Amino acid sequence: MSVYKYICFDGYTPWLYVMGGEFSARGKSLHKGDAISGSVEELTTIQMTKDTTVVLFLVDLEAPMTLADNFRGVKSF
């Protein structure tokens, strides 16, 4: 199992999207097509449980269009 850390910038919230594989974050197991968001402190470390491709989006939650569309995943803000 691999553990990765990433950085974030002030004013942006990390949103992680699983393109393939599986990982765990905050005690939740996520699979292909799942997404998770939270504070930088909550998502600083993720654990890959097998070969996984993850995309990190840094999102401004105060932007007018951020939450205007459908969201599939774990929403925690």
All heavy atoms as a GROMACS GRO file, in nm:
protein
  601
    1MET      N    1   0.085  -0.116   0.000
    1MET     CA    2   0.000   0.000   0.000
    1MET      C    3   0.091   0.124   0.000
    1MET      O    4   0.184   0.133   0.077
    1MET     CB    5  -0.091  -0.002   0.123
    1MET     CG    6  -0.186   0.113   0.126
    1MET     SD    7  -0.305   0.115   0.266
    1MET     CE    8  -0.326  -0.051   0.314
    2SER      N    9   0.061   0.220  -0.086
    2SER     CA   10   0.138   0.344  -0.095
    2SER      C   11   0.063   0.457  -0.027
    2SER      O   12  -0.059   0.463  -0.032
    2SER     CB   13   0.162   0.381  -0.241
    2SER     OG   14   0.233   0.280  -0.307
    3VAL      N   15   0.138   0.549   0.033
    3VAL     CA   16   0.080   0.666   0.096
    3VAL      C   17   0.139   0.789   0.029
    3VAL      O   18   0.259   0.798   0.010
    3VAL     CB   19   0.111   0.669   0.248
    3VAL    CG1   20   0.057   0.797   0.311
    3VAL    CG2   21   0.053   0.547   0.317
    4TYR      N   22   0.053   0.883  -0.011
    4TYR     CA   23   0.097   1.004  -0.080
    4TYR      C   24   0.048   1.127  -0.005
    4TYR      O   25  -0.059   1.127   0.053
    4TYR     CB   26   0.042   1.008  -0.223
    4TYR     CG   27   0.095   0.897  -0.308
    4TYR    CD1   28   0.031   0.775  -0.316
    4TYR    CD2   29   0.213   0.914  -0.380
    4TYR    CE1   30   0.081   0.672  -0.393
    4TYR    CE2   31   0.264   0.812  -0.458
    4TYR     CZ   32   0.197   0.692  -0.464
    4TYR     OH   33   0.248   0.591  -0.540
    5LYS      N   34   0.127   1.232  -0.011
    5LYS     CA   35   0.087   1.361   0.044
    5LYS      C   36   0.092   1.465  -0.068
    5LYS      O   37   0.170   1.451  -0.162
    5LYS     CB   38   0.180   1.403   0.158
    5LYS     CG   39   0.166   1.314   0.280
    5LYS     CD   40   0.247   1.368   0.394
    5LYS     CE   41   0.225   1.279   0.516
    5LYS     NZ   42   0.282   1.335   0.636
    6TYR      N   43   0.010   1.567  -0.059
    6TYR     CA   44   0.009   1.673  -0.159
    6TYR      C   45  -0.005   1.806  -0.089
    6TYR      O   46  -0.034   1.813   0.030
    6TYR     CB   47  -0.104   1.652  -0.260
    6TYR     CG   48  -0.241   1.653  -0.199
    6TYR    CD1   49  -0.311   1.771  -0.180
    6TYR    CD2   50  -0.300   1.535  -0.155
    6TYR    CE1   51  -0.434   1.773  -0.122
    6TYR    CE2   52  -0.425   1.536  -0.096
    6TYR     CZ   53  -0.491   1.654  -0.080
    6TYR     OH   54  -0.613   1.656  -0.021
    7ILE      N   55   0.017   1.912  -0.163
    7ILE     CA   56   0.002   2.047  -0.106
    7ILE      C   57  -0.126   2.110  -0.159
    7ILE      O   58  -0.182   2.066  -0.258
    7ILE     CB   59   0.123   2.136  -0.139
    7ILE    CG1   60   0.136   2.153  -0.290
    7ILE    CG2   61   0.249   2.079  -0.079
    7ILE    CD1   62   0.235   2.260  -0.331
    8CYS      N   63  -0.170   2.214  -0.090
    8CYS     CA   64  -0.286   2.289  -0.134
    8CYS      C   65  -0.256   2.437  -0.115
    8CYS      O   66  -0.159   2.473  -0.049
    8CYS     CB   67  -0.409   2.248  -0.053
    8CYS     SG   68  -0.565   2.295  -0.129
    9PHE      N   69  -0.335   2.522  -0.177
    9PHE     CA   70  -0.316   2.666  -0.169
    9PHE      C   71  -0.431   2.729  -0.093
    9PHE      O   72  -0.545   2.683  -0.100
    9PHE     CB   73  -0.307   2.725  -0.310
    9PHE     CG   74  -0.191   2.671  -0.389
    9PHE    CD1   75  -0.208   2.566  -0.478
    9PHE    CD2   76  -0.064   2.722  -0.372
    9PHE    CE1   77  -0.102   2.515  -0.549
    9PHE    CE2   78   0.044   2.672  -0.442
    9PHE     CZ   79   0.025   2.568  -0.531
   10ASP      N   80  -0.401   2.837  -0.020
   10ASP     CA   81  -0.504   2.909   0.056
   10ASP      C   82  -0.621   2.946  -0.034
   10ASP      O   83  -0.603   2.991  -0.147
   10ASP     CB   84  -0.446   3.036   0.118
   10ASP     CG   85  -0.354   3.007   0.235
   10ASP    OD1   86  -0.363   2.897   0.292
   10ASP    OD2   87  -0.273   3.095   0.269
   11GLY      N   88  -0.742   2.925   0.015
   11GLY     CA   89  -0.862   2.962  -0.059
   11GLY      C   90  -0.914   2.853  -0.150
   11GLY      O   91  -1.018   2.868  -0.213
   12TYR      N   92  -0.843   2.740  -0.159
   12TYR     CA   93  -0.886   2.630  -0.246
   12TYR      C   94  -0.908   2.504  -0.163
   12TYR      O   95  -0.837   2.476  -0.068
   12TYR     CB   96  -0.782   2.602  -0.354
   12TYR     CG   97  -0.774   2.712  -0.456
   12TYR    CD1   98  -0.690   2.820  -0.438
   12TYR    CD2   99  -0.855   2.710  -0.568
   12TYR    CE1  100  -0.684   2.923  -0.530
   12TYR    CE2  101  -0.851   2.811  -0.661
   12TYR     CZ  102  -0.765   2.917  -0.642
   12TYR     OH  103  -0.761   3.018  -0.732
   13THR      N  104  -1.009   2.427  -0.203
   13THR     CA  105  -1.042   2.302  -0.136
   13THR      C  106  -1.003   2.186  -0.227
   13THR      O  107  -1.034   2.188  -0.346
   13THR     CB  108  -1.194   2.296  -0.110
   13THR    OG1  109  -1.229   2.406  -0.025
   13THR    CG2  110  -1.235   2.166  -0.043
   14PRO      N  111  -0.936   2.083  -0.174
   14PRO     CA  112  -0.902   1.968  -0.256
   14PRO      C  113  -1.024   1.882  -0.286
   14PRO      O  114  -1.104   1.855  -0.196
   14PRO     CB  115  -0.800   1.892  -0.170
   14PRO     CG  116  -0.830   1.933  -0.030
   14PRO     CD  117  -0.886   2.072  -0.037
   15TRP      N  118  -1.040   1.843  -0.413
   15TRP     CA  119  -1.140   1.746  -0.454
   15TRP      C  120  -1.063   1.637  -0.527
   15TRP      O  121  -0.994   1.664  -0.625
   15TRP     CB  122  -1.243   1.807  -0.550
   15TRP     CG  123  -1.338   1.903  -0.487
   15TRP    CD1  124  -1.309   2.006  -0.403
   15TRP    CD2  125  -1.479   1.904  -0.504
   15TRP    NE1  126  -1.423   2.072  -0.368
   15TRP    CE2  127  -1.530   2.012  -0.430
   15TRP    CE3  128  -1.567   1.826  -0.577
   15TRP    CZ2  129  -1.664   2.043  -0.424
   15TRP    CZ3  130  -1.702   1.857  -0.571
   15TRP    CH2  131  -1.749   1.963  -0.495
   16LEU      N  132  -1.073   1.514  -0.478
   16LEU     CA  133  -1.003   1.402  -0.538
   16LEU      C  134  -1.102   1.316  -0.614
   16LEU      O  135  -1.208   1.280  -0.563
   16LEU     CB  136  -0.935   1.318  -0.430
   16LEU     CG  137  -0.823   1.388  -0.354
   16LEU    CD1  138  -0.786   1.307  -0.230
   16LEU    CD2  139  -0.703   1.406  -0.443
   17TYR      N  140  -1.067   1.281  -0.738
   17TYR     CA  141  -1.152   1.199  -0.823
   17TYR      C  142  -1.076   1.073  -0.862
   17TYR      O  143  -0.960   1.080  -0.904
   17TYR     CB  144  -1.192   1.276  -0.950
   17TYR     CG  145  -1.273   1.194  -1.046
   17TYR    CD1  146  -1.409   1.174  -1.024
   17TYR    CD2  147  -1.214   1.135  -1.157
   17TYR    CE1  148  -1.484   1.096  -1.111
   17TYR    CE2  149  -1.289   1.058  -1.245
   17TYR     CZ  150  -1.424   1.038  -1.220
   17TYR     OH  151  -1.498   0.962  -1.306
   18VAL      N  152  -1.139   0.956  -0.847
   18VAL     CA  153  -1.076   0.829  -0.879
   18VAL      C  154  -1.104   0.794  -1.025
   18VAL      O  155  -1.219   0.767  -1.061
   18VAL     CB  156  -1.129   0.716  -0.787
   18VAL    CG1  157  -1.052   0.587  -0.812
   18VAL    CG2  158  -1.121   0.755  -0.642
   19MET      N  159  -1.001   0.796  -1.107
   19MET     CA  160  -1.018   0.760  -1.249
   19MET      C  161  -1.010   0.609  -1.267
   19MET      O  162  -1.067   0.554  -1.361
   19MET     CB  163  -0.913   0.830  -1.333
   19MET     CG  164  -0.934   0.979  -1.332
   19MET     SD  165  -0.856   1.067  -1.466
   19MET     CE  166  -0.929   0.994  -1.608
   20GLY      N  167  -0.939   0.542  -1.180
   20GLY     CA  168  -0.926   0.397  -1.186
   20GLY      C  169  -0.859   0.348  -1.060
   20GLY      O  170  -0.780   0.418  -0.999
   21GLY      N  171  -0.895   0.229  -1.017
   21GLY     CA  172  -0.834   0.173  -0.897
   21GLY      C  173  -0.916   0.201  -0.773
   21GLY      O  174  -1.038   0.213  -0.778
   22GLU      N  175  -0.844   0.215  -0.661
   22GLU     CA  176  -0.912   0.231  -0.532
   22GLU      C  177  -0.816   0.297  -0.434
   22GLU      O  178  -0.696   0.272  -0.435
   22GLU     CB  179  -0.948   0.092  -0.482
   22GLU     CG  180  -1.014   0.084  -0.348
   22GLU     CD  181  -1.041  -0.061  -0.309
   22GLU    OE1  182  -1.093  -0.137  -0.392
   22GLU    OE2  183  -1.007  -0.095  -0.196
   23PHE      N  184  -0.869   0.385  -0.349
   23PHE     CA  185  -0.789   0.441  -0.241
   23PHE      C  186  -0.877   0.470  -0.122
   23PHE      O  187  -1.000   0.465  -0.130
   23PHE     CB  188  -0.712   0.567  -0.286
   23PHE     CG  189  -0.794   0.692  -0.298
   23PHE    CD1  190  -0.811   0.777  -0.190
   23PHE    CD2  191  -0.852   0.727  -0.418
   23PHE    CE1  192  -0.884   0.894  -0.201
   23PHE    CE2  193  -0.925   0.844  -0.431
   23PHE     CZ  194  -0.942   0.927  -0.322
   24SER      N  195  -0.813   0.496  -0.009
   24SER     CA  196  -0.890   0.532   0.110
   24SER      C  197  -0.844   0.668   0.160
   24SER      O  198  -0.728   0.705   0.148
   24SER     CB  199  -0.875   0.427   0.220
   24SER     OG  200  -0.742   0.421   0.266
   25ALA      N  201  -0.940   0.743   0.210
   25ALA     CA  202  -0.916   0.875   0.268
   25ALA      C  203  -1.020   0.896   0.378
   25ALA      O  204  -1.137   0.863   0.359
   25ALA     CB  205  -0.929   0.984   0.162
   26ARG      N  206  -0.975   0.947   0.491
   26ARG     CA  207  -1.065   0.972   0.605
   26ARG      C  208  -1.144   0.847   0.642
   26ARG      O  209  -1.260   0.854   0.682
   26ARG     CB  210  -1.160   1.086   0.575
   26ARG     CG  211  -1.092   1.219   0.565
   26ARG     CD  212  -1.187   1.338   0.558
   26ARG     NE  213  -1.326   1.307   0.543
   26ARG     CZ  214  -1.404   1.353   0.444
   26ARG    NH1  215  -1.354   1.431   0.353
   26ARG    NH2  216  -1.531   1.324   0.441
   27GLY      N  217  -1.083   0.730   0.626
   27GLY     CA  218  -1.149   0.605   0.664
   27GLY      C  219  -1.252   0.554   0.565
   27GLY      O  220  -1.322   0.458   0.592
   28LYS      N  221  -1.264   0.620   0.449
   28LYS     CA  222  -1.360   0.579   0.348
   28LYS      C  223  -1.285   0.518   0.229
   28LYS      O  224  -1.182   0.568   0.188
   28LYS     CB  225  -1.441   0.699   0.299
   28LYS     CG  226  -1.529   0.759   0.406
   28LYS     CD  227  -1.598   0.884   0.355
   28LYS     CE  228  -1.698   0.940   0.450
   28LYS     NZ  229  -1.653   0.969   0.583
   29SER      N  230  -1.338   0.410   0.175
   29SER     CA  231  -1.281   0.346   0.057
   29SER      C  232  -1.350   0.401  -0.067
   29SER      O  233  -1.473   0.404  -0.073
   29SER     CB  234  -1.300   0.195   0.066
   29SER     OG  235  -1.242   0.133  -0.045
   30LEU      N  236  -1.272   0.449  -0.162
   30LEU     CA  237  -1.328   0.506  -0.285
   30LEU      C  238  -1.281   0.426  -0.406
   30LEU      O  239  -1.168   0.378  -0.409
   30LEU     CB  240  -1.287   0.653  -0.298
   30LEU     CG  241  -1.354   0.740  -0.192
   30LEU    CD1  242  -1.253   0.772  -0.084
   30LEU    CD2  243  -1.410   0.863  -0.253
   31HIS      N  244  -1.369   0.414  -0.506
   31HIS     CA  245  -1.343   0.335  -0.624
   31HIS      C  246  -1.361   0.420  -0.750
   31HIS      O  247  -1.407   0.534  -0.742
   31HIS     CB  248  -1.438   0.215  -0.628
   31HIS     CG  249  -1.430   0.131  -0.504
   31HIS    ND1  250  -1.501   0.160  -0.390
   31HIS    CD2  251  -1.355   0.023  -0.475
   31HIS    CE1  252  -1.473   0.070  -0.296
   31HIS    NE2  253  -1.384  -0.014  -0.346
   32LYS      N  254  -1.333   0.361  -0.865
   32LYS     CA  255  -1.345   0.430  -0.993
   32LYS      C  256  -1.478   0.504  -1.003
   32LYS      O  257  -1.584   0.448  -0.977
   32LYS     CB  258  -1.333   0.331  -1.108
   32LYS     CG  259  -1.340   0.395  -1.244
   32LYS     CD  260  -1.326   0.294  -1.354
   32LYS     CE  261  -1.340   0.363  -1.488
   32LYS     NZ  262  -1.322   0.267  -1.598
   33GLY      N  263  -1.470   0.635  -1.036
   33GLY     CA  264  -1.590   0.717  -1.051
   33GLY      C  265  -1.629   0.792  -0.926
   33GLY      O  266  -1.713   0.881  -0.931
   34ASP      N  267  -1.570   0.757  -0.811
   34ASP     CA  268  -1.601   0.826  -0.686
   34ASP      C  269  -1.516   0.952  -0.672
   34ASP      O  270  -1.410   0.964  -0.732
   34ASP     CB  271  -1.572   0.736  -0.566
   34ASP     CG  272  -1.670   0.621  -0.552
   34ASP    OD1  273  -1.782   0.630  -0.607
   34ASP    OD2  274  -1.634   0.522  -0.486
   35ALA      N  275  -1.562   1.043  -0.588
   35ALA     CA  276  -1.488   1.165  -0.557
   35ALA      C  277  -1.507   1.196  -0.410
   35ALA      O  278  -1.605   1.155  -0.348
   35ALA     CB  279  -1.538   1.281  -0.643
   36ILE      N  280  -1.412   1.271  -0.354
   36ILE     CA  281  -1.422   1.311  -0.215
   36ILE      C  282  -1.362   1.451  -0.200
   36ILE      O  283  -1.269   1.487  -0.272
   36ILE     CB  284  -1.350   1.211  -0.121
   36ILE    CG1  285  -1.381   1.240   0.025
   36ILE    CG2  286  -1.201   1.207  -0.148
   36ILE    CD1  287  -1.337   1.129   0.119
   37SER      N  288  -1.420   1.530  -0.113
   37SER     CA  289  -1.366   1.662  -0.083
   37SER      C  290  -1.366   1.681   0.067
   37SER      O  291  -1.429   1.608   0.141
   37SER     CB  292  -1.450   1.773  -0.149
   37SER     OG  293  -1.576   1.780  -0.088
   38GLY      N  294  -1.291   1.780   0.111
   38GLY     CA  295  -1.284   1.810   0.253
   38GLY      C  296  -1.177   1.914   0.275
   38GLY      O  297  -1.119   1.966   0.180
   39SER      N  298  -1.148   1.941   0.398
   39SER     CA  299  -1.044   2.039   0.428
   39SER      C  300  -0.907   1.981   0.394
   39SER      O  301  -0.890   1.859   0.381
   39SER     CB  302  -1.050   2.078   0.575
   39SER     OG  303  -1.006   1.970   0.655
   40VAL      N  304  -0.809   2.068   0.384
   40VAL     CA  305  -0.672   2.024   0.358
   40VAL      C  306  -0.627   1.927   0.468
   40VAL      O  307  -0.564   1.826   0.441
   40VAL     CB  308  -0.577   2.144   0.348
   40VAL    CG1  309  -0.434   2.100   0.335
   40VAL    CG2  310  -0.617   2.233   0.231
   41GLU      N  311  -0.662   1.958   0.592
   41GLU     CA  312  -0.623   1.872   0.704
   41GLU      C  313  -0.686   1.733   0.693
   41GLU      O  314  -0.623   1.633   0.726
   41GLU     CB  315  -0.663   1.936   0.838
   41GLU     CG  316  -0.589   2.065   0.870
   41GLU     CD  317  -0.641   2.186   0.793
   41GLU    OE1  318  -0.757   2.185   0.748
   41GLU    OE2  319  -0.563   2.281   0.776
   42GLU      N  320  -0.810   1.726   0.647
   42GLU     CA  321  -0.879   1.597   0.634
   42GLU      C  322  -0.822   1.511   0.522
   42GLU      O  323  -0.825   1.389   0.530
   42GLU     CB  324  -1.028   1.618   0.608
   42GLU     CG  325  -1.103   1.677   0.724
   42GLU     CD  326  -1.246   1.709   0.687
   42GLU    OE1  327  -1.271   1.762   0.577
   42GLU    OE2  328  -1.333   1.679   0.770
   43LEU      N  329  -0.776   1.574   0.416
   43LEU     CA  330  -0.733   1.499   0.297
   43LEU      C  331  -0.584   1.512   0.267
   43LEU      O  332  -0.542   1.492   0.155
   43LEU     CB  333  -0.814   1.545   0.175
   43LEU     CG  334  -0.963   1.515   0.181
   43LEU    CD1  335  -1.034   1.572   0.060
   43LEU    CD2  336  -0.987   1.365   0.190
   44THR      N  337  -0.505   1.544   0.367
   44THR     CA  338  -0.361   1.560   0.343
   44THR      C  339  -0.297   1.430   0.300
   44THR      O  340  -0.208   1.428   0.217
   44THR     CB  341  -0.291   1.613   0.469
   44THR    OG1  342  -0.347   1.740   0.500
   44THR    CG2  343  -0.144   1.630   0.448
   45THR      N  344  -0.342   1.318   0.353
   45THR     CA  345  -0.282   1.188   0.321
   45THR      C  346  -0.390   1.094   0.269
   45THR      O  347  -0.496   1.082   0.329
   45THR     CB  348  -0.216   1.126   0.445
   45THR    OG1  349  -0.119   1.217   0.496
   45THR    CG2  350  -0.148   0.996   0.411
   46ILE      N  351  -0.360   1.028   0.157
   46ILE     CA  352  -0.449   0.925   0.104
   46ILE      C  353  -0.367   0.797   0.090
   46ILE      O  354  -0.246   0.801   0.071
   46ILE     CB  355  -0.512   0.965  -0.031
   46ILE    CG1  356  -0.406   0.988  -0.139
   46ILE    CG2  357  -0.599   1.088  -0.014
   46ILE    CD1  358  -0.463   1.013  -0.276
   47GLN      N  359  -0.435   0.683   0.099
   47GLN     CA  360  -0.369   0.554   0.088
   47GLN      C  361  -0.423   0.479  -0.032
   47GLN      O  362  -0.542   0.455  -0.041
   47GLN     CB  363  -0.392   0.472   0.214
   47GLN     CG  364  -0.331   0.534   0.338
   47GLN     CD  365  -0.359   0.451   0.463
   47GLN    OE1  366  -0.445   0.365   0.464
   47GLN    NE2  367  -0.285   0.480   0.568
   48MET      N  368  -0.331   0.445  -0.125
   48MET     CA  369  -0.369   0.365  -0.241
   48MET      C  370  -0.372   0.218  -0.199
   48MET      O  371  -0.277   0.169  -0.141
   48MET     CB  372  -0.267   0.383  -0.354
   48MET     CG  373  -0.240   0.525  -0.391
   48MET     SD  374  -0.386   0.606  -0.454
   48MET     CE  375  -0.318   0.764  -0.497
   49THR      N  376  -0.482   0.151  -0.227
   49THR     CA  377  -0.492   0.011  -0.190
   49THR      C  378  -0.458  -0.082  -0.305
   49THR      O  379  -0.444  -0.202  -0.285
   49THR     CB  380  -0.633  -0.020  -0.136
   49THR    OG1  381  -0.729   0.024  -0.230
   49THR    CG2  382  -0.657   0.052  -0.004
   50LYS      N  383  -0.449  -0.029  -0.426
   50LYS     CA  384  -0.400  -0.102  -0.543
   50LYS      C  385  -0.362   0.002  -0.648
   50LYS      O  386  -0.369   0.122  -0.621
   50LYS     CB  387  -0.503  -0.200  -0.595
   50LYS     CG  388  -0.637  -0.143  -0.635
   50LYS     CD  389  -0.727  -0.255  -0.681
   50LYS     CE  390  -0.868  -0.208  -0.709
   50LYS     NZ  391  -0.953  -0.318  -0.753
   51ASP      N  392  -0.319  -0.041  -0.767
   51ASP     CA  393  -0.282   0.056  -0.871
   51ASP      C  394  -0.399   0.150  -0.896
   51ASP      O  395  -0.510   0.106  -0.926
   51ASP     CB  396  -0.247  -0.017  -1.002
   51ASP     CG  397  -0.113  -0.087  -0.995
   51ASP    OD1  398  -0.032  -0.051  -0.907
   51ASP    OD2  399  -0.089  -0.176  -1.076
   52THR      N  400  -0.374   0.278  -0.880
   52THR     CA  401  -0.482   0.376  -0.882
   52THR      C  402  -0.439   0.502  -0.955
   52THR      O  403  -0.326   0.546  -0.944
   52THR     CB  404  -0.521   0.414  -0.737
   52THR    OG1  405  -0.556   0.294  -0.667
   52THR    CG2  406  -0.638   0.510  -0.733
   53THR      N  407  -0.533   0.560  -1.029
   53THR     CA  408  -0.513   0.690  -1.091
   53THR      C  409  -0.611   0.787  -1.026
   53THR      O  410  -0.732   0.765  -1.030
   53THR     CB  411  -0.538   0.686  -1.243
   53THR    OG1  412  -0.450   0.589  -1.300
   53THR    CG2  413  -0.513   0.821  -1.306
   54VAL      N  414  -0.557   0.893  -0.964
   54VAL     CA  415  -0.637   0.991  -0.893
   54VAL      C  416  -0.607   1.128  -0.953
   54VAL      O  417  -0.493   1.160  -0.982
   54VAL     CB  418  -0.603   0.993  -0.743
   54VAL    CG1  419  -0.679   1.102  -0.670
   54VAL    CG2  420  -0.631   0.859  -0.680
   55VAL      N  421  -0.712   1.209  -0.972
   55VAL     CA  422  -0.695   1.346  -1.018
   55VAL      C  423  -0.729   1.438  -0.902
   55VAL      O  424  -0.833   1.422  -0.837
   55VAL     CB  425  -0.787   1.377  -1.138
   55VAL    CG1  426  -0.772   1.522  -1.180
   55VAL    CG2  427  -0.756   1.284  -1.254
   56LEU      N  428  -0.641   1.534  -0.876
   56LEU     CA  429  -0.664   1.632  -0.771
   56LEU      C  430  -0.707   1.763  -0.834
   56LEU      O  431  -0.636   1.818  -0.917
   56LEU     CB  432  -0.535   1.655  -0.690
   56LEU     CG  433  -0.536   1.775  -0.595
   56LEU    CD1  434  -0.639   1.756  -0.484
   56LEU    CD2  435  -0.397   1.797  -0.537
   57PHE      N  436  -0.826   1.811  -0.798
   57PHE     CA  437  -0.873   1.941  -0.839
   57PHE      C  438  -0.865   2.034  -0.718
   57PHE      O  439  -0.903   1.995  -0.609
   57PHE     CB  440  -1.019   1.936  -0.886
   57PHE     CG  441  -1.041   1.851  -1.007
   57PHE    CD1  442  -1.081   1.719  -0.994
   57PHE    CD2  443  -1.021   1.903  -1.133
   57PHE    CE1  444  -1.102   1.641  -1.106
   57PHE    CE2  445  -1.041   1.825  -1.246
   57PHE     CZ  446  -1.083   1.693  -1.232
   58LEU      N  447  -0.813   2.152  -0.736
   58LEU     CA  448  -0.814   2.253  -0.631
   58LEU      C  449  -0.926   2.349  -0.665
   58LEU      O  450  -0.922   2.418  -0.767
   58LEU     CB  451  -0.679   2.325  -0.624
   58LEU     CG  452  -0.562   2.233  -0.590
   58LEU    CD1  453  -0.432   2.311  -0.591
   58LEU    CD2  454  -0.582   2.165  -0.456
   59VAL      N  455  -1.029   2.354  -0.582
   59VAL     CA  456  -1.155   2.420  -0.614
   59VAL      C  457  -1.179   2.538  -0.522
   59VAL      O  458  -1.160   2.530  -0.401
   59VAL     CB  459  -1.272   2.320  -0.601
   59VAL    CG1  460  -1.404   2.386  -0.632
   59VAL    CG2  461  -1.249   2.199  -0.692
   60ASP      N  462  -1.224   2.647  -0.580
   60ASP     CA  463  -1.268   2.763  -0.503
   60ASP      C  464  -1.417   2.746  -0.476
   60ASP      O  465  -1.500   2.768  -0.565
   60ASP     CB  466  -1.240   2.892  -0.582
   60ASP     CG  467  -1.289   3.017  -0.511
   60ASP    OD1  468  -1.344   3.006  -0.399
   60ASP    OD2  469  -1.272   3.125  -0.568
   61LEU      N  470  -1.452   2.706  -0.355
   61LEU     CA  471  -1.592   2.679  -0.323
   61LEU      C  472  -1.677   2.805  -0.319
   61LEU      O  473  -1.800   2.798  -0.318
   61LEU     CB  474  -1.603   2.606  -0.189
   61LEU     CG  475  -1.548   2.463  -0.189
   61LEU    CD1  476  -1.558   2.403  -0.049
   61LEU    CD2  477  -1.621   2.376  -0.290
   62GLU      N  478  -1.614   2.920  -0.319
   62GLU     CA  479  -1.688   3.046  -0.322
   62GLU      C  480  -1.718   3.093  -0.465
   62GLU      O  481  -1.792   3.188  -0.484
   62GLU     CB  482  -1.609   3.155  -0.248
   62GLU     CG  483  -1.581   3.122  -0.102
   62GLU     CD  484  -1.708   3.098  -0.021
   62GLU    OE1  485  -1.806   3.172  -0.038
   62GLU    OE2  486  -1.708   3.004   0.061
   63ALA      N  487  -1.663   3.025  -0.564
   63ALA     CA  488  -1.689   3.060  -0.704
   63ALA      C  489  -1.836   3.034  -0.735
   63ALA      O  490  -1.895   2.937  -0.686
   63ALA     CB  491  -1.600   2.980  -0.797
   64PRO      N  492  -1.901   3.118  -0.817
   64PRO     CA  493  -2.045   3.106  -0.840
   64PRO      C  494  -2.088   2.974  -0.904
   64PRO      O  495  -2.200   2.931  -0.884
   64PRO     CB  496  -2.078   3.224  -0.932
   64PRO     CG  497  -1.950   3.282  -0.974
   64PRO     CD  498  -1.843   3.233  -0.884
   65MET      N  499  -2.003   2.906  -0.977
   65MET     CA  500  -2.044   2.785  -1.047
   65MET      C  501  -1.996   2.656  -0.982
   65MET      O  502  -2.026   2.548  -1.029
   65MET     CB  503  -1.994   2.789  -1.193
   65MET     CG  504  -2.054   2.902  -1.274
   65MET     SD  505  -2.234   2.904  -1.275
   65MET     CE  506  -2.270   2.760  -1.371
   66THR      N  507  -1.924   2.662  -0.873
   66THR     CA  508  -1.866   2.542  -0.813
   66THR      C  509  -1.970   2.436  -0.782
   66THR      O  510  -1.952   2.320  -0.815
   66THR     CB  511  -1.789   2.577  -0.684
   66THR    OG1  512  -1.683   2.667  -0.718
   66THR    CG2  513  -1.730   2.454  -0.619
   67LEU      N  514  -2.078   2.468  -0.716
   67LEU     CA  515  -2.177   2.369  -0.675
   67LEU      C  516  -2.306   2.379  -0.757
   67LEU      O  517  -2.410   2.328  -0.716
   67LEU     CB  518  -2.209   2.386  -0.526
   67LEU     CG  519  -2.089   2.365  -0.433
   67LEU    CD1  520  -2.127   2.397  -0.290
   67LEU    CD2  521  -2.038   2.223  -0.445
   68ALA      N  522  -2.300   2.438  -0.875
   68ALA     CA  523  -2.420   2.459  -0.956
   68ALA      C  524  -2.464   2.334  -1.030
   68ALA      O  525  -2.574   2.328  -1.080
   68ALA     CB  526  -2.396   2.572  -1.055
   69ASP      N  527  -2.380   2.231  -1.039
   69ASP     CA  528  -2.411   2.111  -1.116
   69ASP      C  529  -2.421   1.991  -1.022
   69ASP      O  530  -2.402   2.002  -0.903
   69ASP     CB  531  -2.304   2.088  -1.223
   69ASP     CG  532  -2.353   2.003  -1.338
   69ASP    OD1  533  -2.465   1.949  -1.330
   69ASP    OD2  534  -2.280   1.991  -1.437
   70ASN      N  535  -2.451   1.875  -1.080
   70ASN     CA  536  -2.459   1.752  -1.001
   70ASN      C  537  -2.323   1.717  -0.944
   70ASN      O  538  -2.220   1.744  -1.002
   70ASN     CB  539  -2.508   1.637  -1.088
   70ASN     CG  540  -2.651   1.656  -1.130
   70ASN    OD1  541  -2.728   1.720  -1.062
   70ASN    ND2  542  -2.687   1.599  -1.243
   71PHE      N  543  -2.324   1.653  -0.828
   71PHE     CA  544  -2.203   1.609  -0.762
   71PHE      C  545  -2.222   1.465  -0.721
   71PHE      O  546  -2.323   1.429  -0.663
   71PHE     CB  547  -2.175   1.696  -0.638
   71PHE     CG  548  -2.057   1.648  -0.559
   71PHE    CD1  549  -1.930   1.688  -0.594
   71PHE    CD2  550  -2.074   1.562  -0.452
   71PHE    CE1  551  -1.820   1.643  -0.522
   71PHE    CE2  552  -1.965   1.517  -0.380
   71PHE     CZ  553  -1.838   1.559  -0.415
   72ARG      N  554  -2.125   1.382  -0.756
   72ARG     CA  555  -2.130   1.242  -0.715
   72ARG      C  556  -2.007   1.217  -0.629
   72ARG      O  557  -1.895   1.233  -0.673
   72ARG     CB  558  -2.126   1.149  -0.835
   72ARG     CG  559  -2.125   1.004  -0.794
   72ARG     CD  560  -2.130   0.914  -0.917
   72ARG     NE  561  -2.119   0.777  -0.871
   72ARG     CZ  562  -2.021   0.695  -0.903
   72ARG    NH1  563  -1.923   0.737  -0.980
   72ARG    NH2  564  -2.018   0.573  -0.858
   73GLY      N  565  -2.027   1.182  -0.506
   73GLY     CA  566  -1.914   1.153  -0.419
   73GLY      C  567  -1.947   1.190  -0.275
   73GLY      O  568  -2.061   1.212  -0.240
   74VAL      N  569  -1.843   1.195  -0.195
   74VAL     CA  570  -1.856   1.225  -0.053
   74VAL      C  571  -1.840   1.374  -0.036
   74VAL      O  572  -1.735   1.430  -0.062
   74VAL     CB  573  -1.749   1.149   0.028
   74VAL    CG1  574  -1.765   1.180   0.176
   74VAL    CG2  575  -1.760   0.999   0.002
   75LYS      N  576  -1.947   1.442   0.003
   75LYS     CA  577  -1.946   1.588   0.021
   75LYS      C  578  -1.939   1.617   0.170
   75LYS      O  579  -2.020   1.567   0.246
   75LYS     CB  580  -2.076   1.643  -0.038
   75LYS     CG  581  -2.074   1.788  -0.072
   75LYS     CD  582  -2.212   1.831  -0.115
   75LYS     CE  583  -2.219   1.866  -0.259
   75LYS     NZ  584  -2.349   1.923  -0.298
   76SER      N  585  -1.838   1.696   0.211
   76SER     CA  586  -1.821   1.714   0.355
   76SER      C  587  -1.789   1.857   0.395
   76SER      O  588  -1.705   1.880   0.477
   76SER     CB  589  -1.710   1.622   0.405
   76SER     OG  590  -1.587   1.664   0.352
   77PHE      N  591  -1.854   1.955   0.336
   77PHE     CA  592  -1.826   2.092   0.375
   77PHE      C  593  -1.955   2.159   0.414
   77PHE      O  594  -2.060   2.108   0.398
   77PHE     CB  595  -1.755   2.171   0.265
   77PHE     CG  596  -1.813   2.147   0.130
   77PHE    CD1  597  -1.921   2.220   0.087
   77PHE    CD2  598  -1.760   2.052   0.047
   77PHE    CE1  599  -1.975   2.197  -0.037
   77PHE    CE2  600  -1.814   2.028  -0.077
   77PHE     CZ  601  -1.920   2.100  -0.119
   0.00000   0.00000   0.00000
